[in-house]
């Protein structure tokens, strides 16, 4: 009997060693004289920012632009790294975008939640992604994923991770057993990492400028006009705002242009414009919980410089459309907006996001560390802690979208990102 048990134990040990070796087998890639270990531990889900899209002809949001050095998604998949680009509402709120991301991953109908929908006066359900999920198979929340969000995509992935892990009490109270699994929580181990590029964690004065003026009403009216004339697809955008009545519902050709609808949407403040204001971001930060079992990293840029007069101006190479916005942000230093004093860290910016907003959420200030200093000190990278990377000087808000040339090449940056995440395994 002892001999049989010994044989069985030996078989188990051999099988375990083989399995461990197979899992740990690295995917090493040589590029420009440097070797990268690109072991594909978990799928990568990329989420665009405000006004983002997936692909418009050959122009992909995550690279593929005329000035781009490459397409991030293609780069990853061609090197054995499973990666996908989600397409959520370009102008929808962080909540609505998180719901859309969940439906795309699971291949289900978008459920914006009963409580949320009633509060903001729109339909509970949106697009149906049944049989058209983002990954090859519907995500069962058992396989871990890496989430990457650029700009407002940072709000989206943070809120998504929080809901997956901890759910939402208001939605559970509103619908009980019929509550969407997204709002029930209980799946915090499904999120391996959350990465933000120029995340607008604490809002931007630019959003305050737009939202607190007639411009926000004009933008919403323009979206309704586009939905009435062109439908849901306008240029590079798919505008899933049928649940608000601004654009057609799935299966419909056109929406109805309605001043009443526009007024309702403006008053509801359920859009990216409000979420990106300093007060809107603060409200979101109170709602979003950092998942204690996930890794958090933030990357930031600075494309402004301090003059001899002490003011901040955009650098000459800044992306043209960010020049005026950078000037405005630099000019807010010394002012108080939504109860927040704009010190020097708010004046320094990447063209649209202040550095003070891109590093980490204000609610996690006591739980944030410099990644560079932590590594130098030999500290173990911990879950549930925001690690902010060294600010990339001379780069603007769009440089993460496939155009980056830091520290050496586009490929080096994104390959190193994989190594950084995999180093925690």
C-alpha positions in Angstrom: 0.0 0.0 0.0 2.8 2.4 0.9 4.5 1.6 -2.4 1.3 2.5 -4.3 0.9 5.8 -2.4 4.6 6.6 -3.1 4.1 6.0 -6.8 0.9 8.1 -6.9 2.7 10.9 -5.0 5.6 10.8 -7.5 3.2 11.0 -10.4 1.4 14.0 -8.8 4.8 15.7 -8.2 6.0 15.1 -11.8 2.7 16.4 -13.1 2.8 19.5 -10.9 6.4 20.2 -12.0 5.4 19.9 -15.6 2.3 22.1 -15.2 4.3 24.8 -13.3 7.0 24.7 -16.0 4.5 25.0 -18.8 2.8 27.9 -17.1 6.1 29.7 -16.3 7.4 29.2 -19.8 8.3 32.6 -21.0 7.6 34.3 -24.3 10.9 36.0 -24.9 11.0 38.6 -27.7 14.1 40.3 -29.1 13.7 43.9 -30.3 16.5 46.3 -31.1 19.1 44.5 -29.0 16.9 44.1 -26.0 15.1 40.9 -24.7 11.6 41.2 -23.3 9.7 38.5 -21.4 6.2 38.8 -22.7 4.6 35.9 -21.0 0.9 36.3 -21.6 -0.4 35.8 -18.0 -3.8 37.4 -18.4 -5.7 39.1 -21.2 -5.4 42.9 -21.7 -8.5 45.0 -22.1 -7.9 48.6 -23.4 -10.5 51.3 -22.9 -10.4 54.6 -24.7 -11.0 58.0 -23.3 -13.6 60.7 -24.0 -14.4 61.0 -27.7 -12.5 57.8 -28.3 -13.2 55.1 -30.9 -11.9 51.7 -32.0 -10.9 51.9 -35.6 -11.8 54.5 -38.3 -10.5 53.0 -41.5 -6.8 52.4 -40.7 -6.8 54.9 -37.8 -7.1 52.9 -34.6 -7.4 54.8 -31.3 -4.6 52.7 -29.7 -2.2 53.4 -32.5 -2.6 53.3 -36.3 -2.8 57.1 -36.7 -0.9 58.8 -39.5 1.7 59.9 -37.0 1.7 56.7 -35.0 4.6 54.3 -34.6 2.3 51.3 -34.4 -1.0 49.8 -33.3 -0.8 48.7 -29.6 -3.4 45.9 -30.0 -1.8 44.5 -33.1 1.7 44.8 -31.5 0.5 42.7 -28.5 -1.4 40.1 -30.3 1.4 39.6 -32.9 3.7 38.9 -30.0 1.6 36.4 -28.2 -0.1 38.8 -25.8 -3.9 38.5 -25.7 -5.3 42.1 -26.1 -8.6 43.7 -27.0 -9.8 47.2 -27.6 -13.3 48.0 -26.2 -15.6 50.5 -27.7 -17.7 52.2 -25.1 -19.8 55.4 -25.4 -17.4 58.2 -26.3 -19.4 60.8 -24.5 -21.3 58.7 -22.0 -20.7 58.8 -18.2 -18.2 56.6 -16.4 -21.1 54.5 -15.0 -22.7 54.0 -18.4 -19.3 53.1 -20.0 -18.6 50.6 -17.2 -21.9 48.9 -17.9 -21.2 48.9 -21.6 -17.8 47.3 -21.0 -19.3 44.6 -18.9 -21.9 43.7 -21.6 -19.2 43.6 -24.3 -17.0 41.3 -22.2 -19.8 39.0 -21.2 -21.8 39.1 -24.5 -24.9 40.3 -22.8 -27.4 43.2 -23.0 -26.2 46.5 -21.5 -27.9 46.9 -18.1 -27.4 50.4 -16.8 -29.1 49.5 -13.5 -32.6 50.2 -12.3 -31.6 52.7 -9.6 -29.2 54.6 -11.8 -31.6 54.7 -14.8 -34.4 56.1 -12.7 -32.1 58.6 -11.0 -30.9 59.9 -14.4 -34.2 59.5 -16.2 -33.2 57.2 -19.0 -33.8 53.6 -20.2 -32.4 50.8 -18.1 -31.2 48.7 -21.1 -29.0 49.5 -24.1 -27.2 47.6 -26.8 -27.3 43.8 -27.1 -23.9 42.1 -27.4 -25.2 38.5 -27.3 -23.0 36.5 -29.6 -20.7 39.4 -30.2 -18.5 39.6 -27.1 -15.2 41.4 -27.1 -13.1 38.3 -26.4 -13.3 34.9 -28.2 -15.6 33.6 -25.4 -17.9 35.4 -23.0 -16.0 36.4 -19.9 -17.1 34.4 -16.9 -15.4 36.6 -14.3 -13.2 33.7 -13.3 -10.4 34.5 -15.7 -8.3 37.4 -14.5 -7.9 40.4 -16.8 -5.7 43.5 -17.0 -7.5 46.8 -17.5 -5.9 49.7 -19.2 -7.7 53.1 -19.5 -6.5 56.2 -21.2 -7.8 59.6 -20.0 -11.5 59.2 -19.1 -10.9 55.5 -19.7 -9.2 55.6 -16.3 -12.5 56.5 -14.6 -14.2 53.7 -16.6 -11.8 50.9 -15.7 -11.6 52.0 -12.1 -15.3 52.0 -11.6 -15.7 48.8 -13.6 -13.2 47.0 -11.3 -14.9 48.4 -8.2 -18.3 47.2 -9.3 -17.0 43.7 -10.3 -15.4 43.4 -6.9 -17.8 45.1 -4.5 -21.1 45.7 -6.5 -23.5 48.5 -5.8 -25.9 48.5 -2.8 -28.4 50.8 -4.5 -28.8 48.5 -7.5 -29.1 45.4 -5.3 -31.8 47.1 -3.2 -33.7 48.1 -6.3 -33.8 44.8 -8.2 -32.9 42.1 -5.7 -32.4 38.7 -7.5 -32.8 40.4 -10.9 -29.8 42.6 -10.3 -27.1 42.4 -13.0 -24.0 40.3 -11.9 -22.0 43.5 -12.5 -23.8 45.2 -9.5 -23.7 42.1 -7.3 -19.9 42.2 -6.9 -18.1 39.3 -5.3 -15.5 38.9 -8.1 -12.6 40.9 -7.0 -10.1 38.2 -7.9 -11.2 38.6 -11.6 -9.2 41.9 -11.8 -5.5 41.4 -11.9 -4.4 45.0 -12.6 -5.7 48.4 -13.4 -3.4 50.8 -15.4 -4.2 54.4 -16.2 -2.6 56.6 -18.8 -3.1 60.3 -18.2 -6.1 59.4 -16.1 -8.3 62.3 -15.1 -8.7 60.9 -11.6 -9.5 64.2 -9.9 -11.0 66.1 -12.9 -9.8 68.9 -15.1 -10.6 72.6 -15.1 -11.2 72.2 -18.9 -14.3 70.1 -18.0 -15.5 72.8 -15.6 -15.1 75.4 -18.3 -17.2 73.4 -20.7 -19.8 71.9 -18.4 -20.5 75.1 -16.4 -21.3 77.1 -19.6 -23.7 76.9 -22.5 -21.2 74.7 -24.3 -22.4 71.5 -22.6 -25.9 72.1 -23.7 -24.7 72.8 -27.2 -22.7 69.6 -27.3 -25.6 67.5 -26.2 -27.9 69.2 -28.7 -25.3 68.5 -31.4 -25.2 64.8 -30.4 -29.0 64.7 -30.7 -28.9 66.4 -34.0 -26.3 63.9 -35.3 -28.5 61.0 -34.1 -31.5 62.5 -35.9 -29.7 63.1 -39.2 -27.0 60.5 -39.4 -27.9 57.8 -36.9 -25.6 56.2 -34.4 -22.5 56.1 -36.5 -20.9 59.5 -37.1 -17.4 59.6 -38.6 -15.2 57.5 -36.3 -17.8 57.2 -33.5 -20.5 54.7 -32.6 -22.8 56.8 -30.3 -24.7 54.3 -28.0 -26.9 57.0 -26.5 -30.2 55.5 -27.5 -31.1 54.8 -23.8 -31.1 58.6 -23.4 -33.0 59.3 -26.6 -30.2 61.3 -28.1 -29.3 58.7 -30.8 -31.2 55.7 -32.3 -31.7 52.6 -30.2 -30.1 49.5 -31.6 -32.0 48.4 -34.7 -33.4 51.9 -35.4 -32.1 54.2 -38.1 -32.6 57.6 -36.7 -33.4 59.3 -33.4 -35.9 62.1 -32.9 -34.6 65.6 -32.4 -36.2 66.8 -29.2 -35.5 69.9 -27.1 -37.3 68.2 -24.2 -34.8 65.2 -24.5 -31.9 67.6 -24.6 -33.1 69.5 -21.5 -33.6 66.2 -19.7 -30.1 64.9 -20.5 -28.5 68.2 -19.5 -30.2 68.2 -16.2 -29.4 64.5 -15.5 -25.7 65.2 -15.6 -25.1 61.6 -16.6 -22.3 62.3 -19.1 -18.6 62.5 -19.4 -18.7 66.3 -19.2 -19.9 66.3 -15.6 -17.8 63.3 -14.5 -14.7 65.1 -15.7 -15.3 68.3 -13.7 -13.5 68.6 -10.4 -16.7 68.1 -8.4 -17.9 65.3 -10.6 -14.6 63.4 -10.3 -14.7 63.9 -6.5 -18.2 62.3 -6.4 -16.9 59.4 -8.5 -13.9 58.9 -6.3 -16.2 58.6 -3.3 -18.2 55.9 -5.1 -15.2 53.9 -6.5 -13.4 51.5 -4.2 -9.8 50.4 -4.8 -9.8 46.6 -5.2 -7.5 45.3 -2.5 -6.5 42.2 -4.5 -5.6 44.1 -7.7 -2.4 46.0 -8.7 -2.8 49.7 -9.6 -0.4 51.8 -11.8 -0.7 55.3 -13.2 1.4 56.9 -15.9 1.4 60.7 -16.4 2.9 63.2 -18.8 3.9 66.8 -18.7 4.0 69.0 -21.8 4.2 72.3 -20.1 7.1 74.4 -18.7 7.5 77.0 -16.0 8.5 80.5 -17.3 10.7 82.9 -15.5 7.5 84.7 -14.4 6.4 81.5 -12.6 3.5 80.7 -15.0 3.1 77.5 -17.0 3.0 77.5 -20.8 2.7 74.6 -23.3 5.9 73.4 -24.9 6.2 74.1 -28.7 5.9 70.5 -29.7 2.5 70.1 -27.9 -0.3 68.6 -30.0 -2.0 71.6 -31.7 -5.5 71.0 -30.3 -4.1 71.0 -26.7 -2.2 74.3 -27.0 -5.1 76.5 -25.8 -6.3 74.0 -23.2 -2.8 73.9 -21.8 -2.7 77.7 -21.6 -6.0 77.7 -19.7 -4.9 75.1 -17.2 -1.7 76.9 -16.6 -3.6 80.1 -16.0 -5.8 78.5 -13.2 -2.9 78.4 -10.7 -3.8 80.3 -7.6 -7.5 80.0 -8.2 -10.0 77.8 -6.3 -12.3 75.6 -8.4 -15.0 73.4 -6.9 -13.4 74.0 -3.5 -10.0 72.8 -4.6 -7.0 75.2 -4.6 -5.1 75.1 -7.9 -1.5 74.9 -6.8 1.5 74.4 -9.0 0.8 70.7 -9.4 -2.5 71.6 -11.0 -0.9 74.1 -13.4 1.6 71.6 -14.7 -0.3 69.5 -17.4 -0.1 67.2 -20.4 -2.3 69.5 -22.5 -5.6 68.7 -21.0 -5.0 66.8 -17.7 -3.3 68.5 -14.7 -0.5 66.5 -13.2 -2.3 66.6 -9.8 -5.2 64.7 -11.4 -3.2 62.1 -13.4 -1.1 60.6 -10.5 -3.8 59.0 -8.4 -7.3 59.6 -7.0 -7.3 62.2 -4.2 -9.2 59.6 -2.0 -6.2 57.3 -2.3 -3.6 59.9 -1.5 -2.6 58.1 1.7 -2.3 54.8 -0.2 -0.2 55.9 -3.1 3.6 55.4 -3.7 6.2 56.3 -6.2 6.9 53.1 -8.1 10.5 54.2 -8.8 11.2 54.8 -5.1 9.5 51.6 -4.1 11.7 49.6 -6.5 14.9 51.4 -5.4 14.0 50.6 -1.8 13.6 46.9 -2.6 9.9 47.0 -1.6 7.5 44.3 -2.7 4.8 45.7 -5.1 1.6 45.3 -3.2 -2.0 45.0 -4.3 -4.5 47.7 -3.5 -1.8 50.4 -3.6 -1.6 53.1 -6.3 1.9 53.1 -7.8 2.6 56.2 -9.9 5.3 56.0 -12.5 7.9 58.8 -13.1 6.2 61.7 -15.0 7.2 61.6 -18.6 8.5 65.1 -19.4 7.9 66.5 -22.9 5.1 64.1 -23.8 1.4 65.2 -24.2 -1.9 63.6 -23.6 -2.1 61.7 -26.9 1.4 60.2 -26.8 0.0 57.0 -25.1 -2.2 56.3 -28.1 0.5 54.6 -30.2 2.6 57.7 -30.9 4.8 57.4 -27.9 8.6 57.4 -28.2 9.6 56.8 -24.6 12.1 55.9 -23.2 13.4 54.6 -26.6 10.6 53.4 -28.8 6.9 52.7 -28.9 7.5 49.0 -28.7 9.9 49.4 -25.7 7.2 51.3 -23.7 4.5 48.7 -24.3 6.7 45.7 -23.9 8.0 47.1 -20.6 4.5 47.6 -19.5 3.8 43.9 -19.8 7.0 43.0 -18.0 6.1 45.5 -15.2 2.7 43.8 -14.7 4.1 40.3 -15.0 6.8 41.0 -12.5 4.2 40.8 -9.8 3.3 37.2 -10.6 
